Amino acid sequence: MKKLLIALSLLLAMAFVFTSCTGTPTTDADATTKATTTAGQATTQPTAATTLEDGTTEAPTTEGATTEDGTTAAGTINKNDNNPTTASTISTAKSTTKPVASTTKKPTPTKKTITTQAGVIYFNNTRYRQTFYDDFEGTTLDRSKWEICPEWTRHNGNVWRKDMVSLDGKGNLVLSCAKLQGSVYKSGAVRSRDRFEQTYGYFEARCELQKSPGFWGAFWLMPNSIDNGVKGGSDGTEIDIFESAYLSSERINHAIHWDGYGSDHKSIGTNVHVPGVHTGYHTFALEWTKDAYRFYVDGKKTHEITSAQADICEVPTYLKLTVEAGTWAGQCDDSKLPDGIKVDWVKVYKKF
């Protein structure tokens, strides 16, 4: 019996040793290796995007991920101009990768002479309120603001004609020039006479000028009383804010005329060089005060006439926008006609 118990004990001990030898227990070293491997895998795989409380998405923090400022983690600007959906996603994404600062400098703001707010401008330290505005929307001229000028004979026998005035349906007044017959050309003109007239103020028009020679566009002010025989500013003055008669030299004319158009007629003016004036739109303006006329192109003063040089107009004037042919502007090129000027808008302001 004693021998039997000893034999059973030996058998149990052998079974225990056999089981221990064939198992795969995890050692401390094995556990460290596994943890290192797992961590290594995590650094090479992007983490899933996470929706934040504010509804934005936190982007994965992998190399090359797009950041809020449009750069990638590698510093490459992402300009997906052809994919607005992608661009929108980029603008709302947040990234845990620190964005690389852009090397592109923002343009330095240009100081503007005029600050506009709700029909009010501040110009040369003076506060003005808007008194007239037309942006020429639609396809029909607003007859409460404008009259098409009478069909008069003008320079060198050329004429104004009503069919040379139109709106293009794109927000422009179009004043055209075309051949009528022989050596006579017709062109368009409008005025605000008996509809809007004003003494002093700030007057401006945004225009695209002609591309062909032989005629010119103009924005000017005209009184009803210039030929009444009275001398000085009380009889009114023709004020030519701009005349575009110098196509080849990129110059425009500023001028005034007073004391009628007869033997007492007086005038003073100048033509100024404006690079690119016949390319695109430009704003032509006048500040008319009791002591001076100041002319501007695109916000830059180009000429000034003071009361020491001329009598300053003291009476109301109406607006005129015109095109007319004449030798002053050279010879018309019939192959390039009809041509003309476009007027985007006209604005007038008066001192408070």
C-alpha positions as CSV (number, residue, x, y, z in Angstrom):
1,M,0.0,0.0,0.0
2,K,2.8,2.3,0.9
3,K,4.5,1.6,-2.4
4,L,1.3,2.3,-4.3
5,L,0.9,5.8,-2.7
6,I,4.6,6.6,-3.6
7,A,3.9,5.6,-7.2
8,L,0.8,7.8,-7.5
9,S,2.7,10.8,-6.1
10,L,5.5,10.3,-8.7
11,L,2.9,10.2,-11.5
12,L,1.2,13.5,-10.4
13,A,4.6,15.3,-10.2
14,M,5.5,14.2,-13.7
15,A,2.2,15.4,-15.1
16,F,2.7,18.9,-13.5
17,V,6.2,19.2,-15.0
18,F,5.0,18.2,-18.5
19,T,2.2,20.8,-18.5
20,S,4.7,23.6,-17.4
21,C,7.1,22.8,-20.2
22,T,4.6,22.8,-23.1
23,G,2.7,26.2,-22.1
24,T,3.5,29.8,-23.4
25,P,3.6,32.1,-20.4
26,T,4.1,35.9,-21.0
27,T,7.4,37.2,-19.5
28,D,8.1,40.8,-18.5
29,A,10.4,41.1,-21.5
30,D,7.7,39.8,-23.8
31,A,5.2,42.3,-22.4
32,T,7.6,45.2,-22.9
33,T,8.2,44.2,-26.5
34,K,4.5,43.9,-27.2
35,A,3.8,47.4,-25.7
36,T,6.6,48.9,-27.8
37,T,5.2,47.3,-31.0
38,T,1.7,48.5,-30.2
39,A,2.9,52.1,-29.6
40,G,4.9,52.0,-32.8
41,Q,1.8,51.0,-34.8
42,A,-0.2,53.9,-33.2
43,T,2.3,56.5,-34.4
44,T,2.1,55.4,-38.0
45,Q,-1.7,55.2,-38.2
46,P,-3.9,58.3,-38.2
47,T,-6.3,58.7,-35.4
48,A,-10.0,58.8,-36.2
49,A,-11.5,62.3,-36.7
50,T,-13.4,63.4,-33.6
51,T,-16.5,65.6,-33.5
52,L,-16.2,68.4,-31.0
53,E,-18.9,70.0,-28.9
54,D,-19.1,73.0,-31.2
55,G,-19.8,70.8,-34.2
56,T,-16.4,71.1,-35.8
57,T,-14.2,68.2,-36.6
58,E,-10.8,67.6,-35.1
59,A,-8.5,66.4,-37.9
60,P,-6.1,63.5,-37.6
61,T,-2.6,64.5,-36.5
62,T,-0.6,62.9,-39.2
63,E,2.2,64.5,-41.3
64,G,0.7,66.5,-44.1
65,A,-2.6,67.1,-42.4
66,T,-4.3,70.4,-43.4
67,T,-4.5,73.1,-40.7
68,E,-6.9,76.0,-40.3
69,D,-4.8,78.5,-42.1
70,G,-4.7,76.4,-45.3
71,T,-1.2,75.0,-44.7
72,T,-0.2,71.4,-44.2
73,A,1.9,70.1,-41.4
74,A,4.8,70.1,-43.8
75,G,4.2,73.8,-44.5
76,T,2.7,73.4,-48.0
77,I,-0.2,75.7,-48.9
78,N,-3.3,73.9,-49.9
79,K,-5.0,75.8,-52.7
80,N,-7.8,73.7,-54.0
81,D,-9.4,76.3,-56.2
82,N,-11.4,73.8,-58.1
83,N,-13.0,72.1,-55.2
84,P,-15.1,74.4,-53.1
85,T,-16.4,71.6,-51.0
86,T,-12.8,70.7,-49.9
87,A,-12.0,74.3,-49.3
88,S,-15.1,74.7,-47.1
89,T,-14.1,71.6,-45.1
90,I,-10.6,72.9,-44.6
91,S,-11.8,76.3,-43.3
92,T,-13.9,74.6,-40.5
93,A,-11.4,71.9,-39.5
94,K,-9.3,72.1,-36.3
95,S,-5.9,70.4,-36.1
96,T,-3.8,69.4,-33.2
97,T,-0.7,69.9,-35.4
98,K,0.8,73.4,-34.9
99,P,0.3,75.3,-38.2
100,V,3.3,76.5,-40.0
101,A,3.2,80.3,-40.4
102,S,2.7,81.5,-44.0
103,T,5.5,83.4,-45.6
104,T,3.1,85.3,-47.8
105,K,2.8,88.9,-46.5
106,K,-0.6,90.5,-46.4
107,P,-1.0,93.6,-48.6
108,T,-0.6,96.9,-46.7
109,P,-4.0,98.6,-46.5
110,T,-4.3,101.7,-48.7
111,K,-5.4,104.8,-46.9
112,K,-8.6,106.1,-48.4
113,T,-9.4,109.8,-48.6
114,I,-13.1,109.1,-48.5
115,T,-15.0,107.0,-45.9
116,T,-18.6,106.2,-47.0
117,Q,-21.4,105.2,-44.6
118,A,-25.1,105.3,-45.3
119,G,-24.8,108.1,-47.9
120,V,-22.4,110.2,-46.0
121,I,-18.7,110.8,-46.9
122,Y,-15.9,112.5,-45.1
123,F,-13.6,114.3,-47.6
124,N,-10.8,116.7,-46.9
125,N,-12.1,116.8,-43.3
126,T,-15.5,117.9,-44.5
127,R,-18.7,115.9,-44.0
128,Y,-20.9,115.5,-47.0
129,R,-24.4,113.9,-47.5
130,Q,-25.5,112.2,-50.7
131,T,-28.0,114.2,-52.8
132,F,-28.0,112.3,-56.1
133,Y,-27.3,108.7,-57.1
134,D,-27.9,106.6,-60.2
135,D,-26.4,103.2,-60.9
136,F,-28.1,102.7,-64.3
137,E,-29.7,99.4,-63.4
138,G,-32.3,98.0,-65.8
139,T,-32.7,98.7,-69.5
140,T,-34.5,102.1,-69.5
141,L,-33.0,105.5,-68.6
142,D,-34.5,107.0,-65.5
143,R,-36.3,110.1,-66.9
144,S,-36.9,111.5,-63.4
145,K,-33.1,112.0,-63.2
146,W,-32.0,112.4,-66.8
147,E,-33.1,114.0,-70.1
148,I,-31.5,112.9,-73.4
149,C,-29.9,116.1,-74.8
150,P,-31.6,117.8,-77.8
151,E,-30.3,116.7,-81.2
152,W,-28.1,119.6,-81.7
153,T,-25.3,120.1,-84.2
154,R,-22.0,120.1,-82.4
155,H,-18.3,120.3,-83.2
156,N,-17.3,120.1,-86.9
157,G,-20.9,119.5,-88.0
158,N,-21.3,116.3,-85.9
159,V,-24.6,115.8,-84.0
160,W,-26.1,114.4,-80.9
161,R,-28.7,111.7,-81.5
162,K,-31.1,110.0,-79.1
163,D,-30.4,106.5,-80.6
164,M,-26.8,106.8,-79.3
165,V,-28.0,106.6,-75.6
166,S,-28.8,103.3,-74.0
167,L,-28.6,101.1,-70.9
168,D,-26.9,97.8,-71.5
169,G,-28.8,95.8,-68.8
170,K,-25.6,95.2,-66.9
171,G,-25.6,98.4,-64.8
172,N,-24.1,100.8,-67.4
173,L,-25.2,103.9,-69.2
174,V,-23.8,103.6,-72.7
175,L,-23.1,106.7,-74.8
176,S,-22.0,105.7,-78.3
177,C,-20.4,107.3,-81.4
178,A,-21.1,106.0,-84.9
179,K,-21.0,107.3,-88.5
180,L,-24.1,109.0,-89.6
181,Q,-23.3,109.8,-93.3
182,G,-20.3,111.1,-95.2
183,S,-18.0,112.8,-92.7
184,V,-20.7,113.4,-90.1
185,Y,-20.8,111.4,-86.9
186,K,-23.6,111.0,-84.3
187,S,-23.1,110.5,-80.6
188,G,-25.1,110.4,-77.3
189,A,-25.6,112.8,-74.4
190,V,-27.7,113.1,-71.3
191,R,-28.3,115.9,-68.7
192,S,-30.1,116.4,-65.4
193,R,-31.4,119.9,-66.3
194,D,-34.6,120.8,-64.5
195,R,-34.3,117.5,-62.6
196,F,-31.3,117.9,-60.4
197,E,-29.1,121.0,-60.0
198,Q,-26.7,121.9,-57.2
199,T,-24.3,124.6,-56.1
200,Y,-21.0,123.4,-54.5
201,G,-20.4,119.8,-53.4
202,Y,-18.6,116.7,-54.4
203,F,-19.4,115.2,-57.8
204,E,-18.2,111.9,-59.1
205,A,-18.8,109.4,-61.9
206,R,-17.2,105.9,-62.5
207,C,-16.6,105.4,-66.3
208,E,-14.9,103.2,-68.8
209,L,-13.6,105.4,-71.6
210,Q,-13.5,104.9,-75.3
211,K,-11.0,102.7,-77.2
212,S,-10.9,104.4,-80.6
213,P,-9.9,107.9,-81.8
214,G,-11.9,110.8,-83.2
215,F,-14.3,111.5,-80.3
216,W,-14.3,112.0,-76.6
217,G,-16.4,111.4,-73.5
218,A,-17.0,114.0,-70.9
219,F,-18.5,114.5,-67.4
220,W,-19.4,118.2,-66.8
221,L,-21.5,120.7,-64.9
222,M,-23.5,123.4,-66.7
223,P,-25.6,126.4,-65.4
224,N,-28.6,127.8,-67.0
225,S,-27.3,131.4,-66.7
226,I,-23.8,131.4,-68.3
227,D,-24.9,133.7,-71.1
228,N,-26.9,136.2,-69.1
229,G,-24.3,139.0,-69.6
230,V,-23.3,139.2,-65.9
231,K,-19.6,139.0,-65.2
232,G,-18.0,136.8,-62.6
233,G,-19.2,133.7,-60.7
234,S,-22.8,134.9,-60.4
235,D,-23.4,134.2,-64.1
236,G,-22.3,130.6,-63.8
237,T,-19.4,128.4,-65.0
238,E,-19.1,125.4,-67.3
239,I,-17.0,123.0,-65.2
240,D,-15.4,120.1,-67.2
241,I,-14.6,117.4,-64.7
242,F,-13.0,115.4,-67.4
243,E,-12.8,115.2,-71.2
244,S,-11.1,112.2,-72.8
245,A,-9.8,113.7,-76.0
246,Y,-6.2,112.4,-75.7
247,L,-6.5,108.6,-76.5
248,S,-2.9,108.0,-77.6
249,S,-1.2,109.9,-74.8
250,E,-3.4,108.6,-71.9
251,R,-4.3,112.2,-70.9
252,I,-7.5,113.8,-69.8
253,N,-8.6,117.4,-69.7
254,H,-9.9,119.5,-66.7
255,A,-11.2,122.9,-67.5
256,I,-13.6,125.7,-66.6
257,H,-15.3,128.3,-68.8
258,W,-17.1,131.5,-67.6
259,D,-18.4,134.9,-68.7
260,G,-20.3,133.4,-71.6
261,Y,-19.1,132.2,-74.9
262,G,-18.8,135.5,-76.7
263,S,-16.1,138.1,-76.6
264,D,-15.9,138.1,-72.8
265,H,-15.4,134.4,-72.6
266,K,-12.7,133.2,-70.2
267,S,-11.3,129.7,-69.6
268,I,-8.6,127.9,-67.7
269,G,-7.6,124.3,-67.6
270,T,-5.0,121.6,-68.1
271,N,-4.5,118.1,-69.4
272,V,-3.0,115.5,-67.1
273,H,-1.4,112.2,-67.7
274,V,-3.2,109.3,-66.1
275,P,-1.5,105.9,-67.0
276,G,-4.0,103.3,-68.1
277,V,-6.9,105.7,-68.1
278,H,-8.4,104.0,-71.2
279,T,-8.2,100.6,-69.6
280,G,-11.0,99.5,-67.2
281,Y,-13.1,101.7,-65.1
282,H,-12.0,104.9,-63.4
283,T,-13.6,107.4,-61.0
284,F,-13.5,111.1,-62.0
285,A,-14.5,113.6,-59.4
286,L,-14.7,117.3,-58.5
287,E,-14.8,119.0,-55.1
288,W,-16.3,122.4,-55.7
289,T,-16.2,124.9,-52.8
290,K,-16.6,128.7,-52.5
291,D,-12.9,129.2,-53.0
292,A,-11.7,126.4,-55.4
293,Y,-12.3,123.6,-57.8
294,R,-10.3,120.4,-57.0
295,F,-10.2,117.6,-59.6
296,Y,-9.6,113.9,-58.8
297,V,-9.0,110.7,-60.7
298,D,-9.4,107.5,-58.6
299,G,-9.1,109.5,-55.4
300,K,-5.9,111.2,-56.4
301,K,-5.9,115.0,-56.9
302,T,-4.9,115.9,-60.4
303,H,-5.6,119.6,-60.6
304,E,-6.8,122.6,-58.7
305,I,-8.2,126.0,-59.7
306,T,-8.5,128.6,-56.9
307,S,-10.4,131.8,-56.6
308,A,-7.1,133.7,-57.1
309,Q,-7.0,132.2,-60.7
310,A,-10.7,132.4,-61.7
311,D,-14.2,133.4,-60.6
312,I,-15.8,130.6,-58.8
313,C,-19.3,129.6,-59.9
314,E,-22.0,130.8,-57.4
315,V,-25.1,129.3,-59.0
316,P,-26.7,125.9,-59.4
317,T,-25.4,123.6,-62.2
318,Y,-26.9,120.4,-63.7
319,L,-25.0,117.2,-64.7
320,K,-24.0,116.3,-68.2
321,L,-22.5,113.1,-69.6
322,T,-21.7,113.3,-73.2
323,V,-19.8,111.8,-76.2
324,E,-19.0,113.9,-79.3
325,A,-16.9,113.6,-82.3
326,G,-14.5,116.4,-83.5
327,T,-11.0,117.0,-84.8
328,W,-9.8,117.8,-81.2
329,A,-9.7,114.0,-80.7
330,G,-8.3,113.2,-84.1
331,Q,-9.9,111.3,-87.0
332,C,-12.6,108.7,-86.3
333,D,-11.6,105.1,-87.4
334,D,-14.8,103.9,-89.0
335,S,-13.7,100.2,-88.6
336,K,-13.8,100.6,-84.8
337,L,-17.2,102.2,-84.6
338,P,-19.6,102.1,-82.9
339,D,-17.6,102.8,-79.8
340,G,-18.2,105.0,-76.7
341,I,-18.0,105.3,-73.0
342,K,-19.8,103.3,-70.2
343,V,-20.9,105.0,-67.0
344,D,-21.3,102.7,-64.0
345,W,-22.7,105.2,-61.6
346,V,-23.0,108.9,-60.8
347,K,-23.0,110.3,-57.2
348,V,-23.3,113.8,-55.9
349,Y,-22.8,115.0,-52.3
350,K,-23.5,118.3,-50.5
351,K,-21.8,119.7,-47.4
352,F,-23.8,119.4,-44.2
